[in-house]
Amino acid sequence: ILERLNRRICDQDEKTATLLLLTLDPRTHEVCLVNAGHCLPWRRNAKGEVSELGGGRQGCILGGIESWKYEELR
C-alpha cells in the first residue's frame, strides 16, 4: 500500500508526507508497523512501562524516493 501511495505522491511535484501504518490482528494480538518517515511510535504496557516501537527504523517519507521499498515490522 505504501509503495503504491509513494509512487503516486512522487508524481506530484514537490509534495511529501509522513505516515505511520499500524494494523492489529485481534486474534493473535500481533501488530504490523510500516513507517514512512513519521516519528517513531511509543507504547505503554499494562504495567505503565513505555517503550519505543519500530526498532529505530523510520523509512523514507512518502514522495521522497520513488523506488523506496518499505519494510514491514511485526
Buried (B, 14 or more C-beta within 10 A) or exposed (E): EBBEBBBEBBEEEEEBBBBBBEEEEEEEEEBEBBBBBBEBEEEEEEEEEEEEBBEEEBBBBBBBEEEBEBEEEE
